[in-house]
Amino acid sequence: MLEQYDLHNLMVLDIETVPQYSSFADVPDHFQKLWDLKTQYQRKEETAEEFYERAGIWAEFGKIICISVGIFINGRNTGLRVKSFFSHDEKELLEKFAALLVSQPPSLILCAHNGKEFDFPYICRRMLINGVKIPSQLEISGKKPWEINHLDTMELWKFGDYKNYTSLALLTAIFNIPTPKDDIDGSMVGRVYWVENQLERIATYCQKDVVATAQLLRRYRGEELIPDESITLVGF
């Protein structure tokens, strides 16, 4: 499976997002009303204010605070090099990530877990909002489906079954992919950012997901996992 892809022309990525404001009370009145309308069917019994802690899921109400990327490297054995872009200034973060993509060939393949439904469109929307030019590897407008070099490890696991959502945590478990114990999970990112102000801690968590996705891709291809000593985490 996936033998047609050259892993050395592929970038694995993951993003972490949070609500744009630390609390619903800080959201401008106009956007409070828009949030209320946008989430009226998802909230069920919760109020718009109670539901706001999940605002990071929507690109219109959230922002990106970290993008971690991993590239496969040559050597005696295949290795993985992982780097994070993180900042309180979203535009600065996106500009640095865009510059990285511009420096890569247009044929570069982007891979993420649930990337087609979340990471890729979220990045593009936030780039537009921040006035950052979308690099060709992310741009899909005007392209034929087979010209879009995006891989999604969750979509690949579906095998055409549109009802199936399988988390990265579950897939790493069933494929026996070791993952370090996390002190946070996705639901805690907003609090760790806004309350505890620990952005580097979030970046570390994001990097772990990149490594897990890269290892899952190796399993899909029927290949051995990359040993820990061949995984390089670029310093913050």
Secondary structure as a PSIPRED ss2 file (coil, helix, strand):
# PSIPRED VFORMAT (PSIPRED V4.0)

   1 M C   1.000  0.000  0.000
   2 L C   1.000  0.000  0.000
   3 E C   1.000  0.000  0.000
   4 Q C   1.000  0.000  0.000
   5 Y C   1.000  0.000  0.000
   6 D C   1.000  0.000  0.000
   7 L H   0.000  1.000  0.000
   8 H H   0.000  1.000  0.000
   9 N H   0.000  1.000  0.000
  10 L E   0.000  0.000  1.000
  11 M E   0.000  0.000  1.000
  12 V E   0.000  0.000  1.000
  13 L E   0.000  0.000  1.000
  14 D E   0.000  0.000  1.000
  15 I E   0.000  0.000  1.000
  16 E E   0.000  0.000  1.000
  17 T E   0.000  0.000  1.000
  18 V E   0.000  0.000  1.000
  19 P E   0.000  0.000  1.000
  20 Q C   1.000  0.000  0.000
  21 Y C   1.000  0.000  0.000
  22 S C   1.000  0.000  0.000
  23 S C   1.000  0.000  0.000
  24 F H   0.000  1.000  0.000
  25 A H   0.000  1.000  0.000
  26 D H   0.000  1.000  0.000
  27 V C   1.000  0.000  0.000
  28 P C   1.000  0.000  0.000
  29 D H   0.000  1.000  0.000
  30 H H   0.000  1.000  0.000
  31 F H   0.000  1.000  0.000
  32 Q H   0.000  1.000  0.000
  33 K H   0.000  1.000  0.000
  34 L H   0.000  1.000  0.000
  35 W H   0.000  1.000  0.000
  36 D H   0.000  1.000  0.000
  37 L H   0.000  1.000  0.000
  38 K H   0.000  1.000  0.000
  39 T C   1.000  0.000  0.000
  40 Q C   1.000  0.000  0.000
  41 Y C   1.000  0.000  0.000
  42 Q C   1.000  0.000  0.000
  43 R C   1.000  0.000  0.000
  44 K C   1.000  0.000  0.000
  45 E C   1.000  0.000  0.000
  46 E C   1.000  0.000  0.000
  47 T C   1.000  0.000  0.000
  48 A H   0.000  1.000  0.000
  49 E H   0.000  1.000  0.000
  50 E H   0.000  1.000  0.000
  51 F H   0.000  1.000  0.000
  52 Y H   0.000  1.000  0.000
  53 E H   0.000  1.000  0.000
  54 R H   0.000  1.000  0.000
  55 A H   0.000  1.000  0.000
  56 G H   0.000  1.000  0.000
  57 I H   0.000  1.000  0.000
  58 W C   1.000  0.000  0.000
  59 A C   1.000  0.000  0.000
  60 E C   1.000  0.000  0.000
  61 F C   1.000  0.000  0.000
  62 G E   0.000  0.000  1.000
  63 K E   0.000  0.000  1.000
  64 I E   0.000  0.000  1.000
  65 I E   0.000  0.000  1.000
  66 C E   0.000  0.000  1.000
  67 I E   0.000  0.000  1.000
  68 S E   0.000  0.000  1.000
  69 V E   0.000  0.000  1.000
  70 G E   0.000  0.000  1.000
  71 I E   0.000  0.000  1.000
  72 F E   0.000  0.000  1.000
  73 I E   0.000  0.000  1.000
  74 N C   1.000  0.000  0.000
  75 G C   1.000  0.000  0.000
  76 R C   1.000  0.000  0.000
  77 N C   1.000  0.000  0.000
  78 T C   1.000  0.000  0.000
  79 G E   0.000  0.000  1.000
  80 L E   0.000  0.000  1.000
  81 R E   0.000  0.000  1.000
  82 V E   0.000  0.000  1.000
  83 K E   0.000  0.000  1.000
  84 S E   0.000  0.000  1.000
  85 F E   0.000  0.000  1.000
  86 F E   0.000  0.000  1.000
  87 S C   1.000  0.000  0.000
  88 H C   1.000  0.000  0.000
  89 D C   1.000  0.000  0.000
  90 E H   0.000  1.000  0.000
  91 K H   0.000  1.000  0.000
  92 E H   0.000  1.000  0.000
  93 L H   0.000  1.000  0.000
  94 L H   0.000  1.000  0.000
  95 E H   0.000  1.000  0.000
  96 K H   0.000  1.000  0.000
  97 F H   0.000  1.000  0.000
  98 A H   0.000  1.000  0.000
  99 A H   0.000  1.000  0.000
 100 L H   0.000  1.000  0.000
 101 L H   0.000  1.000  0.000
 102 V H   0.000  1.000  0.000
 103 S C   1.000  0.000  0.000
 104 Q C   1.000  0.000  0.000
 105 P C   1.000  0.000  0.000
 106 P C   1.000  0.000  0.000
 107 S C   1.000  0.000  0.000
 108 L C   1.000  0.000  0.000
 109 I E   0.000  0.000  1.000
 110 L E   0.000  0.000  1.000
 111 C E   0.000  0.000  1.000
 112 A E   0.000  0.000  1.000
 113 H C   1.000  0.000  0.000
 114 N C   1.000  0.000  0.000
 115 G H   0.000  1.000  0.000
 116 K H   0.000  1.000  0.000
 117 E H   0.000  1.000  0.000
 118 F H   0.000  1.000  0.000
 119 D H   0.000  1.000  0.000
 120 F H   0.000  1.000  0.000
 121 P H   0.000  1.000  0.000
 122 Y H   0.000  1.000  0.000
 123 I H   0.000  1.000  0.000
 124 C H   0.000  1.000  0.000
 125 R H   0.000  1.000  0.000
 126 R H   0.000  1.000  0.000
 127 M H   0.000  1.000  0.000
 128 L H   0.000  1.000  0.000
 129 I H   0.000  1.000  0.000
 130 N H   0.000  1.000  0.000
 131 G C   1.000  0.000  0.000
 132 V C   1.000  0.000  0.000
 133 K C   1.000  0.000  0.000
 134 I C   1.000  0.000  0.000
 135 P C   1.000  0.000  0.000
 136 S C   1.000  0.000  0.000
 137 Q C   1.000  0.000  0.000
 138 L C   1.000  0.000  0.000
 139 E C   1.000  0.000  0.000
 140 I C   1.000  0.000  0.000
 141 S C   1.000  0.000  0.000
 142 G C   1.000  0.000  0.000
 143 K C   1.000  0.000  0.000
 144 K C   1.000  0.000  0.000
 145 P H   0.000  1.000  0.000
 146 W H   0.000  1.000  0.000
 147 E H   0.000  1.000  0.000
 148 I C   1.000  0.000  0.000
 149 N C   1.000  0.000  0.000
 150 H E   0.000  0.000  1.000
 151 L E   0.000  0.000  1.000
 152 D E   0.000  0.000  1.000
 153 T H   0.000  1.000  0.000
 154 M H   0.000  1.000  0.000
 155 E H   0.000  1.000  0.000
 156 L H   0.000  1.000  0.000
 157 W H   0.000  1.000  0.000
 158 K H   0.000  1.000  0.000
 159 F C   1.000  0.000  0.000
 160 G C   1.000  0.000  0.000
 161 D C   1.000  0.000  0.000
 162 Y C   1.000  0.000  0.000
 163 K C   1.000  0.000  0.000
 164 N C   1.000  0.000  0.000
 165 Y C   1.000  0.000  0.000
 166 T C   1.000  0.000  0.000
 167 S C   1.000  0.000  0.000
 168 L H   0.000  1.000  0.000
 169 A H   0.000  1.000  0.000
 170 L H   0.000  1.000  0.000
 171 L H   0.000  1.000  0.000
 172 T H   0.000  1.000  0.000
 173 A H   0.000  1.000  0.000
 174 I H   0.000  1.000  0.000
 175 F C   1.000  0.000  0.000
 176 N C   1.000  0.000  0.000
 177 I C   1.000  0.000  0.000
 178 P C   1.000  0.000  0.000
 179 T C   1.000  0.000  0.000
 180 P C   1.000  0.000  0.000
 181 K C   1.000  0.000  0.000
 182 D C   1.000  0.000  0.000
 183 D C   1.000  0.000  0.000
 184 I C   1.000  0.000  0.000
 185 D C   1.000  0.000  0.000
 186 G H   0.000  1.000  0.000
 187 S H   0.000  1.000  0.000
 188 M H   0.000  1.000  0.000
 189 V H   0.000  1.000  0.000
 190 G H   0.000  1.000  0.000
 191 R H   0.000  1.000  0.000
 192 V H   0.000  1.000  0.000
 193 Y H   0.000  1.000  0.000
 194 W H   0.000  1.000  0.000
 195 V C   1.000  0.000  0.000
 196 E C   1.000  0.000  0.000
 197 N C   1.000  0.000  0.000
 198 Q C   1.000  0.000  0.000
 199 L H   0.000  1.000  0.000
 200 E H   0.000  1.000  0.000
 201 R H   0.000  1.000  0.000
 202 I H   0.000  1.000  0.000
 203 A H   0.000  1.000  0.000
 204 T H   0.000  1.000  0.000
 205 Y H   0.000  1.000  0.000
 206 C H   0.000  1.000  0.000
 207 Q H   0.000  1.000  0.000
 208 K H   0.000  1.000  0.000
 209 D H   0.000  1.000  0.000
 210 V H   0.000  1.000  0.000
 211 V H   0.000  1.000  0.000
 212 A H   0.000  1.000  0.000
 213 T H   0.000  1.000  0.000
 214 A H   0.000  1.000  0.000
 215 Q H   0.000  1.000  0.000
 216 L H   0.000  1.000  0.000
 217 L H   0.000  1.000  0.000
 218 R H   0.000  1.000  0.000
 219 R H   0.000  1.000  0.000
 220 Y H   0.000  1.000  0.000
 221 R C   1.000  0.000  0.000
 222 G C   1.000  0.000  0.000
 223 E C   1.000  0.000  0.000
 224 E C   1.000  0.000  0.000
 225 L C   1.000  0.000  0.000
 226 I C   1.000  0.000  0.000
 227 P C   1.000  0.000  0.000
 228 D H   0.000  1.000  0.000
 229 E H   0.000  1.000  0.000
 230 S H   0.000  1.000  0.000
 231 I E   0.000  0.000  1.000
 232 T E   0.000  0.000  1.000
 233 L E   0.000  0.000  1.000
 234 V C   1.000  0.000  0.000
 235 G C   1.000  0.000  0.000
 236 F C   1.000  0.000  0.000
